[in-house]
């Protein structure tokens, strides 16, 4: 059980405090409710660009990293299709440095052509290095475009195309910031060796003067239900061929999210899982095969990704995956197998909660989803899943008309 307290500042910023006096450290986590799904389809990559811009200096602080390092702290950030997350960890006695830094960049970045130009170049180089020039770097570009026709999950977090960042204008960037990076659109979590009263005092001092901004009302086009199988074959100069099979699944708050997650564990949760045992060890068709899901807030994807052995034709590998899926659909998993995957999930949740930063991150994320208390109830949702729930869901989503198959083939 993770204990916490919550309060809301006058400007609408939600604040969560989790006390842990067993550590000399404090973690601060700020999640902004903005990701790649909130971008204009003609100006993609902006949420990720801001992850970089937020470290380029704010209105009163030209250098973010130096004062934090002087206070013994470290920080990082990440952007997804759903959220943007910034986090700091530092000694408890220096916590006010974190409040000062984070509040100043929430108030306003030091917008300028020079700062934008520097970060634009950094992001463009990242795009080229990881998504254009790197082997397999564009697999998710193809897969997202295959699976999504309407929803903005159809482009990657880095953006749909390089030109969107290359042509980003300063006014567009400012407008995006003041629309999304506002107190009303954020959750602040402070965890560690600190009292709630002190967090409240510092939050009111540093964050409450920031204008709340307008509440962002998300209006994203829903992805239509898929009614026919889709496939795409691409040939590339890569060492070995891959197969991706992606199936649209429930959103993060749906009860069906939990059996879907357990399906991924049944199929590929370790060396004893079904796909590894059958297709890697016994049939020796793949050198590696995994099943996972995107964990998206809106409707996501359950994905099977296999690395074919050079001797395995793509159609043979595909047929073997489908055969294992059909077994899952036709016969309910045993109670022993169900307990095994539930125990693994329980261990993963417990292990994750050991880290102070993880606790701060998760409390903020669940609050953003609607209620921080979901963090304490998460395993209960998994524990309620039955073998028949898994079989039912497999028969609903792991069907040909809901499938998207990407054959990513080595040219030779």
Secondary structure as the mmCIF struct_conf table of DSSP 4:
data_model
#
loop_
_struct_conf.conf_type_id
_struct_conf.id
_struct_conf.beg_label_comp_id
_struct_conf.beg_label_asym_id
_struct_conf.beg_label_seq_id
_struct_conf.end_label_comp_id
_struct_conf.end_label_asym_id
_struct_conf.end_label_seq_id
STRN STRN1 UNK A 5 UNK A 8
TURN_TY1_P TURN_TY1_P1 UNK A 10 UNK A 11
STRN STRN2 UNK A 14 UNK A 19
TURN_TY1_P TURN_TY1_P2 UNK A 21 UNK A 22
BEND BEND1 UNK A 23 UNK A 24
STRN STRN3 UNK A 25 UNK A 32
BEND BEND2 UNK A 33 UNK A 33
HELX_RH_3T_P HELX_RH_3T_P1 UNK A 36 UNK A 38
BEND BEND3 UNK A 39 UNK A 39
TURN_TY1_P TURN_TY1_P3 UNK A 41 UNK A 42
BEND BEND4 UNK A 43 UNK A 43
TURN_TY1_P TURN_TY1_P4 UNK A 44 UNK A 45
HELX_RH_AL_P HELX_RH_AL_P1 UNK A 46 UNK A 53
TURN_TY1_P TURN_TY1_P5 UNK A 54 UNK A 55
BEND BEND5 UNK A 56 UNK A 56
STRN STRN4 UNK A 58 UNK A 58
BEND BEND6 UNK A 59 UNK A 60
BEND BEND7 UNK A 62 UNK A 62
HELX_RH_AL_P HELX_RH_AL_P2 UNK A 64 UNK A 70
TURN_TY1_P TURN_TY1_P6 UNK A 71 UNK A 72
STRN STRN5 UNK A 74 UNK A 79
BEND BEND8 UNK A 81 UNK A 82
STRN STRN6 UNK A 84 UNK A 91
HELX_RH_3T_P HELX_RH_3T_P2 UNK A 92 UNK A 94
HELX_RH_AL_P HELX_RH_AL_P3 UNK A 95 UNK A 107
STRN STRN7 UNK A 109 UNK A 109
HELX_RH_AL_P HELX_RH_AL_P4 UNK A 113 UNK A 127
HELX_RH_PI_P HELX_RH_PI_P1 UNK A 128 UNK A 132
BEND BEND9 UNK A 133 UNK A 134
TURN_TY1_P TURN_TY1_P7 UNK A 135 UNK A 138
HELX_RH_AL_P HELX_RH_AL_P5 UNK A 139 UNK A 147
BEND BEND10 UNK A 149 UNK A 151
HELX_RH_3T_P HELX_RH_3T_P3 UNK A 152 UNK A 154
BEND BEND11 UNK A 155 UNK A 155
TURN_TY1_P TURN_TY1_P8 UNK A 157 UNK A 158
BEND BEND12 UNK A 160 UNK A 160
HELX_RH_AL_P HELX_RH_AL_P6 UNK A 162 UNK A 166
TURN_TY1_P TURN_TY1_P9 UNK A 167 UNK A 167
HELX_RH_AL_P HELX_RH_AL_P7 UNK A 170 UNK A 180
BEND BEND13 UNK A 181 UNK A 182
HELX_RH_3T_P HELX_RH_3T_P4 UNK A 183 UNK A 185
STRN STRN8 UNK A 186 UNK A 192
BEND BEND14 UNK A 193 UNK A 193
HELX_RH_AL_P HELX_RH_AL_P8 UNK A 196 UNK A 206
TURN_TY1_P TURN_TY1_P10 UNK A 207 UNK A 209
BEND BEND15 UNK A 210 UNK A 210
HELX_LH_PP_P HELX_LH_PP_P1 UNK A 214 UNK A 216
HELX_LH_PP_P HELX_LH_PP_P2 UNK A 220 UNK A 226
BEND BEND16 UNK A 228 UNK A 228
STRN STRN9 UNK A 230 UNK A 236
BEND BEND17 UNK A 237 UNK A 237
BEND BEND18 UNK A 239 UNK A 240
STRN STRN10 UNK A 242 UNK A 248
TURN_TY1_P TURN_TY1_P11 UNK A 252 UNK A 253
BEND BEND19 UNK A 254 UNK A 254
TURN_TY1_P TURN_TY1_P12 UNK A 255 UNK A 255
HELX_RH_AL_P HELX_RH_AL_P9 UNK A 256 UNK A 268
BEND BEND20 UNK A 269 UNK A 270
TURN_TY1_P TURN_TY1_P13 UNK A 271 UNK A 272
BEND BEND21 UNK A 273 UNK A 273
HELX_RH_AL_P HELX_RH_AL_P10 UNK A 274 UNK A 275
HELX_RH_PI_P HELX_RH_PI_P2 UNK A 276 UNK A 282
BEND BEND22 UNK A 283 UNK A 283
STRN STRN11 UNK A 286 UNK A 293
BEND BEND23 UNK A 297 UNK A 299
STRN STRN12 UNK A 301 UNK A 308
TURN_TY1_P TURN_TY1_P14 UNK A 310 UNK A 311
BEND BEND24 UNK A 312 UNK A 312
HELX_RH_AL_P HELX_RH_AL_P11 UNK A 314 UNK A 330
BEND BEND25 UNK A 331 UNK A 331
HELX_LH_PP_P HELX_LH_PP_P3 UNK A 332 UNK A 334
HELX_RH_AL_P HELX_RH_AL_P12 UNK A 335 UNK A 352
TURN_TY1_P TURN_TY1_P15 UNK A 353 UNK A 354
BEND BEND26 UNK A 355 UNK A 355
HELX_RH_AL_P HELX_RH_AL_P13 UNK A 356 UNK A 369
TURN_TY1_P TURN_TY1_P16 UNK A 370 UNK A 370
TURN_TY1_P TURN_TY1_P17 UNK A 372 UNK A 373
HELX_RH_AL_P HELX_RH_AL_P14 UNK A 374 UNK A 383
TURN_TY1_P TURN_TY1_P18 UNK A 384 UNK A 384
HELX_RH_AL_P HELX_RH_AL_P15 UNK A 387 UNK A 397
BEND BEND27 UNK A 398 UNK A 399
HELX_RH_3T_P HELX_RH_3T_P5 UNK A 400 UNK A 402
STRN STRN13 UNK A 403 UNK A 410
#
